[in-house]
Amino acid sequence: MNGCGTTALVAITQYDTAPAGYVDRTVRRPSIRVENGDASRMPDSVSVESALSIAVEKSGKKHELGLSMRTPGEDEQLVIGFLHSEGVIESVECFSSVNITEDRVVVCLNDNARFDPAELTRRTTITSSCGICGKDSISNLLHIHGPSLSEAFTISHQVISRAVSGLRSQQSTFDLTGGTHACGRVSTDGEIIDVREDIGRHNAMDKLIGAAILSNQTPIGDEIVVVSGRASFELVQKALKAGFPVMASVGAPSSLAVDMANEHGMTLISFANQDRMTVFSGSNRVSQS
């Protein structure tokens, strides 16, 4: 479909209900495996990494935002989540359609979308490891304007352990390749609500949040977001803008991630597994029992 319209939103629903495996997320490549001094040739599964072209259209003018290196699949969720984290959109009311062709997504913005071309211009490709690399200005990254974070619940180590285990059980692409990250929405009792995987940790978060936006489930309320790797600045930023009051990571946090979580009242838990966890901020939501 060319130009802005409304029919593409119907196509999104059809795409989301396509059979599992509709998009190839893994491929087989020749390899030589060496174990205990013995070598054998065999194909092995690797995660697909390919470029996605992103553009927005507003008031009849199209703006190219660059390329994102991602795992194919859920591309509309990825782009909507990305635009949300950048402060361009807040809900489905901010855009009229998402037009998807092979490896290209164009979002048609409504007048209420806060689009600043200077802020979103990329000088380089957005890699799968960094969602903010190449940005002309980082001024808007330092001031997060998200929803109020819920104070209505507390969590225990048992809840976080259940969340981490549940996330790991749904990392099907990682099971094949060992090469993807995952983010999951989790209820306050530790049950998985939704999971997204991608070769880029920030892409997985954007897909998760984008799916929630498209199903009118934002801002997030009494939920936890759990991530399979480390807690970086940009993951905390994205989670805050979506409204997650609690974030748990399997890996370590960065200093900026901890500082931002503290500043905005988020509970940040890292090094989370079945045996332990470390609370870096927001201990008021954590039960010590």
Backbone hydrogen bonds in HBPLUS format (Angstrom, degrees):
<---DONOR---> <-ACCEPTOR-->    atom                        ^
c    i                          cat <-CA-CA->   ^        H-A-AA   ^      H-
h    n   atom  resd res      DA  || num        DHA   H-A  angle D-A-AA Bond
n    s   type  num  typ     dist DA aas  dist angle  dist       angle   num
A0009-LEU N   A0006-THR O   3.25 MM   3  5.90 152.2  2.34 115.3 121.6     1
A0010-VAL N   A0007-THR O   3.08 MM   3  5.50 136.9  2.27 108.8 119.3     2
A0011-ALA N   A0007-THR O   3.38 MM   4  6.82 152.4  2.46 142.6 150.2     3
A0012-ILE N   A0008-ALA O   3.05 MM   4  6.38 139.9  2.21 142.9 153.0     4
A0014-GLN N   A0010-VAL O   3.23 MM   4  6.61 157.6  2.29 149.4 155.3     5
A0015-TYR N   A0011-ALA O   2.87 MM   4  6.07 155.8  1.93 150.0 156.9     6
A0016-ASP N   A0012-ILE O   2.89 MM   4  6.11 159.4  1.94 155.5 160.6     7
A0018-ALA N   A0015-TYR O   3.13 MM   3  5.29 164.3  2.15 110.8 112.9     8
A0022-TYR N   A0019-PRO O   3.15 MM   3  5.73 132.5  2.39 144.3 142.6     9
A0048-VAL N   A0025-ARG O   2.90 MM  23  5.29 168.7  1.92 137.4 135.5    10
A0027-VAL N   A0046-VAL O   2.99 MM  19  5.58 155.8  2.05 154.5 162.3    11
A0046-VAL N   A0027-VAL O   2.86 MM  19  5.58 156.6  1.92 161.0 169.0    12
A0029-ARG N   A0044-ASP O   2.88 MM  15  5.48 158.1  1.93 152.0 157.5    13
A0044-ASP N   A0029-ARG O   2.85 MM  15  5.48 158.6  1.89 149.1 153.4    14
A0031-SER N   A0042-MET O   3.04 MM  11  5.53 124.2  2.37 124.2 138.3    15
A0042-MET N   A0031-SER O   2.95 MM  11  5.53 165.0  1.98 150.4 155.2    16
A0033-ARG N   A0040-SER O   2.80 MM   7  5.34 156.9  1.86 167.2 160.9    17
A0040-SER N   A0033-ARG O   2.89 MM   7  5.34 146.2  2.00 142.9 154.0    18
A0035-GLU N   A0038-ASP O   2.84 MM   3  5.29 159.8  1.88 154.3 155.6    19
A0038-ASP N   A0035-GLU O   2.89 MM   3  5.29 167.3  1.91 121.0 123.7    20
A0050-SER N   A0070-ARG O   2.98 MM  20  5.67 168.8  2.00 157.4 158.3    21
A0070-ARG N   A0050-SER O   2.95 MM  20  5.67 168.7  1.97 158.2 155.2    22
A0052-LEU N   A0068-SER O   2.78 MM  16  5.10 142.6  1.92 139.4 152.0    23
A0068-SER N   A0052-LEU O   2.82 MM  16  5.10 158.3  1.87 143.4 150.2    24
A0053-SER N   A0103-ASP O   3.04 MM  50  6.15 177.2  2.04 133.6 133.4    25
A0105-VAL N   A0053-SER O   2.89 MM  52  6.28 158.6  1.94 164.9 170.6    26
A0054-ILE N   A0066-GLY O   2.97 MM  12  5.76 166.8  1.99 173.3 175.7    27
A0065-LEU N   A0054-ILE O   2.85 MM  11  5.45 161.4  1.88 147.0 150.9    28
A0055-ALA N   A0105-VAL O   3.01 MM  50  6.37 146.4  2.12 159.2 165.6    29
A0107-VAL N   A0055-ALA O   3.00 MM  52  6.48 156.3  2.05 146.5 148.8    30
A0056-VAL N   A0063-HIS O   2.97 MM   7  5.36 156.6  2.03 150.1 155.8    31
A0063-HIS N   A0056-VAL O   2.74 MM   7  5.36 166.8  1.75 169.4 172.6    32
A0057-GLU N   A0107-VAL O   2.85 MM  50  6.18 151.5  1.93 151.7 152.5    33
A0109-LEU N   A0057-GLU O   2.77 MM  52  5.94 152.0  1.85 157.7 167.5    34
A0058-LYS N   A0061-LYS O   2.95 MM   3  5.39 160.7  1.99 148.6 148.3    35
A0061-LYS N   A0058-LYS O   2.99 MM   3  5.39 167.4  2.01 117.0 120.8    36
A0126-ILE N   A0067-LEU O   2.75 MM  59  5.76 152.2  1.82 166.4 169.0    37
A0069-MET N   A0126-ILE O   2.98 MM  57  6.37 148.4  2.08 159.8 169.8    38
A0078-LEU N   A0074-GLU O   2.97 MM   4  6.28 155.1  2.03 150.6 158.2    39
A0079-VAL N   A0075-ASP O   3.03 MM   4  6.28 164.6  2.05 153.3 155.3    40
A0080-ILE N   A0076-GLU O   3.03 MM   4  6.12 164.2  2.06 145.3 150.2    41
A0081-GLY N   A0077-GLN O   2.90 MM   4  5.93 161.3  1.93 147.5 153.3    42
A0082-PHE N   A0078-LEU O   2.91 MM   4  6.07 151.6  1.99 143.0 151.6    43
A0083-LEU N   A0079-VAL O   2.89 MM   4  6.12 165.4  1.91 153.7 156.5    44
A0084-HIS N   A0080-ILE O   2.98 MM   4  6.13 147.4  2.08 142.8 152.0    45
A0085-SER N   A0081-GLY O   2.98 MM   4  6.23 158.6  2.02 147.7 152.8    46
A0086-GLU N   A0082-PHE O   3.05 MM   4  6.30 137.8  2.23 143.2 155.0    47
A0088-VAL N   A0083-LEU O   2.95 MM   5  5.31 146.8  2.06 168.4 163.0    48
A0087-GLY N   A0084-HIS O   3.02 MM   3  5.17 160.3  2.06 106.9 112.9    49
A0114-ARG N   A0088-VAL O   2.93 MM  26  4.64 141.3  2.08 139.4 140.7    50
A0094-CYS N   A0091-SER O   3.11 MM   3  5.80 168.1  2.12 119.6 122.6    51
A0095-PHE N   A0092-VAL O   3.47 MM   3  5.85 173.9  2.48 110.8 112.5    52
A0110-ASN N   A0094-CYS O   2.88 MM  16  5.21 175.3  1.89 129.3 128.6    53
A0096-SER N   A0108-CYS O   2.83 MM  12  5.67 153.7  1.90 158.9 167.7    54
A0108-CYS N   A0097-SER O   3.02 MM  11  5.39 165.2  2.05 148.8 153.7    55
A0099-ASN N   A0106-VAL O   2.81 MM   7  5.11 165.7  1.83 161.5 156.8    56
A0106-VAL N   A0099-ASN O   2.93 MM   7  5.11 159.0  1.97 144.6 151.6    57
A0101-THR N   A0104-ARG O   3.01 MM   3  5.27 168.7  2.02 153.3 157.0    58
A0104-ARG N   A0101-THR O   3.17 MM   3  5.27 156.4  2.23 130.0 122.7    59
A0113-ALA N   A0110-ASN O   3.12 MM   3  5.66 167.3  2.14 117.7 121.3    60
A0119-GLU N   A0116-ASP O   3.00 MM   3  5.47 128.1  2.28 112.5 125.2    61
A0120-LEU N   A0116-ASP O   3.27 MM   4  6.57 147.8  2.38 152.9 162.3    62
A0121-THR N   A0117-PRO O   3.09 MM   4  5.98 118.3  2.48 146.0 157.2    63
A0123-ARG N   A0134-GLY O   3.18 MM  11  5.27 166.9  2.20 137.9 141.7    64
A0135-LYS N   A0132-ILE O   3.33 MM   3  5.82 147.9  2.44 138.1 135.2    65
A0141-LEU N   A0138-ILE O   3.03 MM   3  5.29 143.8  2.16 106.2 117.1    66
A0142-LEU N   A0139-SER O   3.35 MM   3  5.82 153.0  2.42 109.4 115.8    67
A0155-ILE N   A0285-ARG O   2.71 MM 130  6.19 150.0  1.80 154.9 161.8    68
A0287-SER N   A0155-ILE O   2.59 MM 132  5.64 173.3  1.60 160.4 162.9    69
A0159-VAL N   A0156-SER O   3.15 MM   3  5.28 122.4  2.50  97.9 110.9    70
A0160-ILE N   A0156-SER O   3.22 MM   4  6.61 161.3  2.25 150.4 154.6    71
A0161-SER N   A0157-HIS O   2.82 MM   4  5.98 161.4  1.85 154.7 160.2    72
A0162-ARG N   A0158-GLN O   3.00 MM   4  6.17 157.1  2.05 144.1 150.0    73
A0163-ALA N   A0159-VAL O   2.95 MM   4  6.21 151.3  2.03 145.3 153.8    74
A0164-VAL N   A0160-ILE O   2.92 MM   4  6.17 164.0  1.95 156.3 159.1    75
A0165-SER N   A0161-SER O   3.03 MM   4  6.18 165.1  2.05 149.4 153.7    76
A0166-GLY N   A0162-ARG O   2.90 MM   4  5.99 153.7  1.97 142.6 150.4    77
A0167-LEU N   A0163-ALA O   2.92 MM   4  6.13 156.8  1.97 149.8 155.6    78
A0168-ARG N   A0164-VAL O   3.05 MM   4  6.27 167.4  2.06 150.0 153.2    79
A0169-SER N   A0165-SER O   3.07 MM   4  6.26 147.7  2.18 143.7 152.0    80
A0170-GLN N   A0167-LEU O   3.02 MM   3  5.43 151.7  2.10 110.3 118.9    81
A0171-GLN N   A0168-ARG O   3.35 MM   3  5.42 168.6  2.37 111.4 110.9    82
A0175-ASP N   A0171-GLN O   3.00 MM   4  6.27 147.6  2.11 145.5 154.8    83
A0176-LEU N   A0173-THR O   3.17 MM   3  5.30 128.4  2.45  97.2 109.6    84
A0177-THR N   A0173-THR O   3.03 MM   4  6.21 151.3  2.11 148.0 156.5    85
A0178-GLY N   A0174-PHE O   2.65 MM   4  4.41 142.8  1.79 120.3 132.5    86
A0181-HIS N   A0198-ASP O   2.75 MM  17  5.52 172.1  1.76 157.9 155.4    87
A0198-ASP N   A0181-HIS O   3.01 MM  17  5.52 151.9  2.10 145.5 151.9    88
A0228-SER N   A0182-ALA O   2.98 MM  46  5.33 154.7  2.04 158.7 158.5    89
A0183-CYS N   A0196-ARG O   3.01 MM  13  5.61 153.9  2.08 157.0 165.3    90
A0196-ARG N   A0183-CYS O   2.99 MM  13  5.61 156.5  2.05 159.6 167.2    91
A0184-GLY N   A0226-VAL O   2.88 MM  42  5.28 152.9  1.96 151.2 159.4    92
A0226-VAL N   A0184-GLY O   2.98 MM  42  5.28 159.3  2.02 148.3 154.9    93
A0185-ARG N   A0194-ASP O   2.84 MM   9  5.21 151.4  1.93 144.9 154.5    94
A0193-ILE N   A0185-ARG O   2.72 MM   8  5.24 172.9  1.73 152.3 150.1    95
A0186-VAL N   A0224-ILE O   2.78 MM  38  4.95 151.4  1.86 159.0 160.2    96
A0224-ILE N   A0186-VAL O   2.84 MM  38  4.95 163.3  1.87 148.1 152.4    97
A0187-SER N   A0191-GLU O   2.84 MM   4  5.26 165.0  1.86 152.7 155.1    98
A0190-GLY N   A0187-SER O   2.96 MM   3  5.29 162.7  1.99 116.1 118.6    99
A0204-ALA N   A0200-GLY O   3.04 MM   4  6.37 154.3  2.11 152.5 158.4   100
A0205-MET N   A0201-ARG O   3.26 MM   4  6.56 154.5  2.33 141.8 147.8   101
A0206-ASP N   A0202-HIS O   2.94 MM   4  6.18 159.1  1.98 145.9 151.8   102
A0207-LYS N   A0203-ASN O   2.86 MM   4  6.08 160.0  1.90 154.7 159.5   103
A0208-LEU N   A0204-ALA O   3.04 MM   4  6.21 155.8  2.10 142.9 149.5   104
A0209-ILE N   A0205-MET O   2.95 MM   4  6.18 168.0  1.97 157.2 159.5   105
A0210-GLY N   A0206-ASP O   2.71 MM   4  5.74 157.4  1.76 147.4 155.3   106
A0211-ALA N   A0207-LYS O   2.96 MM   4  6.03 154.5  2.02 143.5 149.1   107
A0212-ALA N   A0208-LEU O   3.27 MM   4  6.55 150.3  2.36 138.3 145.9   108
A0213-ILE N   A0209-ILE O   2.93 MM   4  6.26 154.6  1.99 152.6 159.8   109
A0214-LEU N   A0210-GLY O   2.97 MM   4  6.18 166.8  1.99 152.6 155.6   110
A0215-SER N   A0211-ALA O   3.17 MM   4  6.30 131.9  2.41 136.2 147.6   111
A0217-GLN N   A0212-ALA O   2.77 MM   5  4.92 169.1  1.78 154.3 153.3   112
A0216-ASN N   A0213-ILE O   2.96 MM   3  5.01 160.3  2.00 112.8 114.0   113
A0220-ILE N   A0242-ALA O   2.84 MM  22  5.93 165.1  1.86 163.2 162.5   114
A0223-GLU N   A0221-GLY O   3.03 MM   2  5.78 128.6  2.30 107.1  92.2   115
A0225-VAL N   A0246-VAL O   3.01 MM  21  6.40 159.6  2.05 147.9 153.3   116
A0248-ALA N   A0225-VAL O   2.89 MM  23  6.33 157.7  1.94 153.7 160.4   117
A0227-VAL N   A0248-ALA O   2.86 MM  21  6.35 153.5  1.93 157.2 166.2   118
A0250-VAL N   A0227-VAL O   3.12 MM  23  6.49 146.3  2.24 152.5 162.3   119
A0251-GLY N   A0229-GLY O   2.70 MM  22  4.81 157.8  1.74 131.3 123.8   120
A0231-ALA N   A0252-ALA O   2.83 MM  21  6.07 151.8  1.91 130.9 140.4   121
A0254-SER N   A0231-ALA O   3.04 MM  23  6.42 135.9  2.24 177.6 165.9   122
A0236-VAL N   A0232-SER O   3.14 MM   4  6.42 162.7  2.17 154.5 158.7   123
A0237-GLN N   A0233-PHE O   2.94 MM   4  6.18 157.3  1.99 149.5 156.7   124
A0238-LYS N   A0234-GLU O   3.00 MM   4  6.14 163.3  2.03 144.5 147.9   125
A0239-ALA N   A0235-LEU O   2.97 MM   4  6.13 161.4  2.01 147.6 153.1   126
A0240-LEU N   A0236-VAL O   2.87 MM   4  6.03 158.2  1.92 152.4 157.9   127
A0241-LYS N   A0237-GLN O   3.06 MM   4  6.30 161.5  2.10 151.2 155.7   128
A0242-ALA N   A0238-LYS O   3.15 MM   4  6.37 141.0  2.31 140.9 150.9   129
A0243-GLY N   A0239-ALA O   3.06 MM   4  6.28 128.2  2.34 138.2 151.8   130
A0244-PHE N   A0239-ALA O   3.05 MM   5  5.45 159.9  2.09 154.5 150.7   131
A0243-GLY N   A0240-LEU O   3.07 MM   3  5.06 134.7  2.29  96.1 108.8   132
A0267-THR N   A0245-PRO O   2.92 MM  22  6.21 174.2  1.93 160.4 159.5   133
A0247-MET N   A0267-THR O   2.86 MM  20  6.24 159.9  1.90 169.5 176.5   134
A0269-ILE N   A0247-MET O   2.87 MM  22  6.21 165.7  1.89 161.5 166.0   135
A0249-SER N   A0269-ILE O   2.79 MM  20  6.28 150.4  1.88 150.0 160.0   136
A0272-ALA N   A0249-SER O   3.13 MM  23  6.03 172.0  2.13 145.0 146.1   137
A0271-PHE N   A0251-GLY O   3.16 MM  20  5.02 164.1  2.19 130.2 130.9   138
A0258-VAL N   A0254-SER O   3.11 MM   4  6.41 161.3  2.15 151.4 155.1   139
A0259-ASP N   A0255-SER O   2.94 MM   4  6.17 165.4  1.96 151.8 156.2   140
A0260-MET N   A0256-LEU O   2.87 MM   4  5.94 160.8  1.90 146.9 151.9   141
A0261-ALA N   A0257-ALA O   3.01 MM   4  6.12 160.8  2.04 146.8 152.4   142
A0262-ASN N   A0258-VAL O   2.96 MM   4  6.15 164.2  1.98 153.1 157.3   143
A0263-GLU N   A0259-ASP O   2.96 MM   4  6.11 158.8  2.00 145.6 151.7   144
A0264-HIS N   A0260-MET O   3.11 MM   4  6.26 150.3  2.20 147.4 153.7   145
A0266-MET N   A0261-ALA O   2.89 MM   5  4.77 151.8  1.97 145.2 145.6   146
A0265-GLY N   A0262-ASN O   3.38 MM   3  5.25 161.6  2.41  99.4 104.7   147
A0268-LEU N   A0281-SER O   3.11 MM  13  5.15 143.7  2.25 113.9 122.7   148
A0280-PHE N   A0268-LEU O   2.83 MM  12  5.52 162.9  1.86 166.1 171.7   149
A0270-SER N   A0278-THR O   2.89 MM   8  5.33 162.0  1.92 155.8 157.1   150
A0278-THR N   A0270-SER O   2.89 MM   8  5.33 157.2  1.94 162.4 163.7   151
A0273-ASN N   A0276-ARG O   3.00 MM   3  5.63 158.2  2.05 173.8 170.1   152
A0285-ARG N   A0282-GLY O   3.23 MM   3  6.17 172.7  2.23 125.4 127.0   153
A0286-VAL N   A0283-SER O   3.02 MM   3  5.12 164.6  2.04 111.4 115.4   154
